Amino acid sequence: MRKLENEDIVCISSVDWEPLWTRKQQVMSRLPRSNRILYVEPPISLLSPFKDPACWVKWKMWRQGLRKLNENIWLLSPPVTLPLGNIYPVINRINQWFIARSVRKAMRKLGFQQPILWTYLHNSAHLVGRLGEKLVVYDCVDEHSAYQGFNPKAVKAMERRLLEQSDLVFVTARGLYEDKQEWCREIYLSPNAADVDHFMQADNPATPLADEMKNLPGPVLGFVGAIKEWIDLELIHFVAARRPEWTVVMVGPLGVEVDISALKALPNVRFLGGKPREELPCYLKGFDVCLNPFRQSELTRTVSPLKFYEYLASGRPVASVPMPEIMEFGDVVEFGEGTEGFLAAVERALEDTAEKKAKRLVRARENSWDSRVEYVMDKVAAKMASPRQMGAGGR
């Protein structure tokens, strides 16, 4: 197994470093410390603060320049960009020009030369070649064209360009692999995983129960993650309404596009907001069943649900809608399709045993971020060692 050592890496991320940790932070934080990493957070557009007032904080952050996170990772918030970049490619070209200028300035301060460009965004197609990179890695975690408000045709065209430019492509789901492989020179399947040791703290008797979880009428059904348009809140409403003696707890930041008024009207549903990553085991500890209620759509057909692996690592029972990427876990998860089917899955999950929990924890150990990063790192290091390797800057 090869390790990636002593490289400069520019990571173009789709999420800020804090507060919600996803694949991006898990991968970058596990690369050997001999690598220097510039983690570029996603920019906001001129219109973003008017849609979501929380974005006003980010409006000023780009003026701060580089922020040192630790001995080998620096954070950078790019300048505010023009809106509609995911609708009109010409606007994305302009935005990527400004982002490239900001990143190059940060690279000069850090002494980066010929970095690895490691991107999670399809719109990086118009950034490739502007940073003097020697290798392009595209880690594809979603079907970006299925996002609300995007122009599917434009997004697909940008991503196809990026796939053709990339030296290596990783995808998190088989559906993504099937959709993208035609345009790639080298592509690998690398599903999401969990920080197993961290989330196993939920099963540790020494871990305190979060104060907000105390004295809730049981059983308690819980959800952890971003509450966005791809979460089936109608499904949650059905379960909560049919079982008023149960408590449903939703832990995570709320998307501005999501209407939770119907759910908030139910007395047995609690929205607790986003919580620091370090505290999540204290909330999971109070769950009798973890819920994985994705809407059935093109987006979720090709997603590897990160929270699912974290649920497994917590040791708690899991009730999920059917999703292609996790159907192989039928021996440790209860699946249910439709409202009645999902409710039945929750009821089956409540009938837990020590043997079932032991199986879940074994499967969780098989799907750790440590093992995933070792796999990805091996492929990237092998590509770097290949005499035929040539980055975008050399094309």
N, C-alpha and C positions, 0 to 999 in steps of 0.2 A: 504494500500500500504506500503510494507516494504522498509526500506532504508538500504543501505550497509554502515556500519560505522566501523571505527577503524580497517581496514584491510590493510595489506601490499599486493600490487598488482604488479606483473611483467607483463607488457604489451609487447608482441612481435609483433611489427608493421611491416607493409609492406611499410610504407612511413616515411620519416623524419618528425619531428615536423613542420618544416617550409620548403618551403614556401606554399605548396599546402595543405590546410586543407581538410580532408576527414572524413569518419565515425570515424576513430580511435581517432583523436584529439577531435572531437565533443563529443564522449562518455567519454573519460578519463577526459576532462576538466569539465564535468558536474557531476561527482561523488562527493559526499560530501567531503569537505576538511579534514575531520578527517581521510580519507584514505591516505596512503602514496603510491605513484605510481612511479615505475621505468619504464620509457618508453624507450624500446630498439629499436633503429632505425635499418633499414635493413643494413646488411653489403654489401660492394662491394667485388667483386672477384678480383683476381690478374689481370684479363684481362679487367675489366670494364673501366679503364682510357684510354685504347687503343681504345675502341669502342666509348667512350664518354669522351672527355677531361675534361668536367666539374667534372668528378668523382675524379680528382686529389686532389680536396679540401678534399674529404672524406678520401682519402688515409692516411692523417695525423691525422684525427679527433679522431680515436680510441685511440691514445696516450694521448689525453687530459683527458681521464677517465670520471668521473661523471661531469655533468654540471647541476647546479641547475637552474630550470626554474622559480619556484615560491615556495610558502610555503610548498607544498606537492607533487610536481612533479619534478623528476630528469630525465635527458636525458643521454643516453649511446649509443655511437657508437661502435659496436663490432669490433674485429680484422678483417683484410682482410681475405677472405676465398678462398678456392680453387674453380676454375671454374668448370662448368658442374655438379653442385650438383643437379640440377633438371633433369638431364639425367641419372646419375648413383647414386643409393641410397647409395652405399658404400662411395662415396665422401660426400654426405650429412651427413652421420654418423660422419665422421671426422670433418666436418665444425661445426656441432652442439656440438661436444665435446669442440671445441675451444670457441664457443659462450657461452656454459654453464660455462666454467671456468671464462670467463670475467664477466658474470652476477653474478656468486657466489662471486667474488671479490667485485663487487659493492654492493651486498647484505650485505656482512660483514661490509662494511664501513657505510652502512645505518642502520645496526642492524635489517635487515629483517630476520624473521624466519617463516617457513611454510607459504609462501605467496600464494595468488591465482595466478595461471598462466593463463593469459588471452591472447590468441594468435589469430592472424589473418593470420597465415601462415601454409600451409599444411605441410611444411618440419619440423615443430615443433614436428612431430611424434617422431623424434629421440632426442628431447630435454626433453620430458616428463619424469619425474622421476629423473632428474638430479639436480633439484633445491630444493628438499625437500618440494614441493608444497602440499597443503592440498586440493586443488580444481583445476580442469582444465576446463576452459571455452574456447570454440572455436567459434569465431564469423566469419562465412564464408560469404564473400561478393562477391565472384567470383567463376566461374568454372575454377580453376587454370590449369587444364589439357588442356584447350583450348588456352593457351597463346603460342605465337610463340616462337620457340626455346626450348620448354619443351618436355620431353618424356612423352606423355600422359599416357602410361601404368605405368611408374614409379611414376608419380605424383598421379595418382588415388590410387595406392597401399599405398603410404605414407599417403594420406588423409584418406583412409579407416582405417588405423591403428590409426590415430589421432582421428577419429570419435569414434572408439571403446574405446579409452582411456579417452575421455572427459566425465566429469560429466554433463556438459550442452553444448548444441550446439544451436547457433542462426544462422539463414540464412536470407538473405535479399530478396530472391525471391522464388516464389512458385516452379519454376523449380528446384531450389537448394533443396528445402524441399523434393520434390518427389525423387530426385536423392540420397539424403543423409540419409533419415529417416530409411532406412533398417538397417543401421549400428549404430544407435544412441540409447542410453538409454533414453535420454530426449532431445527433439528438439523443437524449437519455431521459428515461422516466425516473423521477425522484420525488415520491409523494411527501406530504407534510409529515410532521412527527410531533413529539412532545418533549418538553424539559422534564423528563420522567422523575428525577430526584426531587425537583421542586414541587410538582403536583402530587407526588406520593406523600407529601407532608399532610395532606388532607386526611390520610388514614393513620397518622401518627397520634397516639393518645396525648402527647405533649403539646400538640398544636391547639391553641385556644380557638374557641368558636367566636366568630365575629359577633359583636354586640347586637347588630341588626338582625342576626339570625336566631337570637335567643327567644324562647317562649312563643315561637310561631306554632299555630295549630298544624298538626301533621296529618298525613305525610306531606313533606315539602318537596315540590318539584322545582328544579332550578335550571336557569339558563345563564351562561357566561359568554360574553362576546359583544361585538358591536351590533346594535339593534338597527339594522338597515333594511332597505326595501326587499332584500332577498330572504328575510326571516318571515315565516308564515304566522303572523300575529292572529289571523282568523282561526288558525288551528289551536293556538294557545287559548284564545277566547272560548272556543268550543269545550276544551278540556276543563277550564276553570269554571265555566257555567254549569257543566254537567256534574261536576264534583265540587260543590261549594264548601264542603268540609275540608278539602285540600287547600294548601297554600302554594301559589306560584310566585317564585322570586326571579326577577329579571335583573342581572348584574351586568352593566356595561353602558358605554356611552350611547346616546340616542341620536340617530340621524335626523337632520332637520326636515327631511322629506317624509318622515314616518308619522302617521297619525295613531296615537295610542289612547285616544279619548274613550273608545269603547272598552278597552281593557282597564283603564283607570277607574271606570265606573263600577267595576266588580270589586267587592270588598275583600276578596281573597287573593288579589294580585298586587304585588309590591314591586315598584321600580326603584332600585337602589342606586342607580347611576354607575359611572365608571369607578373602578377601584385600582389602587396601585398593584402591580403584578405581584409584589411580595405578599400581599394580603389575600390573594385569591384562594389559597388553600383553606384559609379560615372561613371562607364562605362556602366552598365546596364541602367542607366538613359537615355542614348542616343540611345538605341535600340528601333526600332519600332516593331520588331519581334525577339524573341529568337529562335535559331535553335537547335534542338536535332537530329543530323544526324548520328546515329549509323549504322555501317554495319550490315547486317543481317547475323548472324553466331551463332555457338553454344555458344560462349562467351556472346553475347548480348541477347541470348534467356533467359539467367538466370541472368541477371543483373538488379539491381534496380538503375536507373540512378540518381546519386546524383544531378547533375546540373539541372535536370528537376524540382525538388522540390525548388531549389533556384530560378529558373526562375519564378515559380508560386508566390513565396514570393515577387519577385520584382514588381509584378503587370503587367508585360509586357505580350503581347500575345505570345503564344508558337506554333510553327509548329514542328511536330515530325514525325519520321518514326514510324510505328506500332511496339510496344514492349509489350510482354505479361504482364509485371509488371505495366504498366501505362495505359492500355486500359480502365480501369474503370474511367479515367479522361476525357472521350470523351465529357463531357458536358462543359469542360473549355479549351480544347486543340484541335487544328486542326491536324488530322492525314492524312498522304498521303503516299501511297506505290508506289515505283518506281520513276523515275525522274519526269515524268509528274504529277504524283499524289502528290509528295512532293511540286513541284512548285505551284500546285493548293492549297495545304494546306497553303503555305505562303501567297498566294493572299487572301484566306479567313481570315487568321489571321490579315491581314492589315485592314480588315473591322471591326475594334474594336468599342466597345461601353462602356460606363460607367457601364452598367449593367453586361457586360461580365467580366470587370475587378473586380467588386465587388465579383462575384462568384469565380474568381481565388483566391482572397485574403482569402475568407472563406475556400476554400479547402486547401490553404497553412497553415492556422492556425491549421487545423486538422492534419497536418503532420509536427509537430515541433520536433526538437531534444529533447526538454525538455520532451515531452510526451514519446518519444521512450526510453530515458534513464530511466525514471521512470519505464517503463514496464520491461526492461532488469534487472534493479537493483532489482526489486521485485522478479524476478525469481531466481536471484543469492542469494539474502538474504534468500529466502525460502529454497533453497538447503542447505545453510550453517546451517540453523536451523534444518534441518532434521536429526533425530537420526541415519538414515541409510546412511547418507552421508559419503563417504570416498574418499580421494583424491588419486592421482596416487602414491604418496609416500607410501600409505598404501596397495597398491595392490600387 
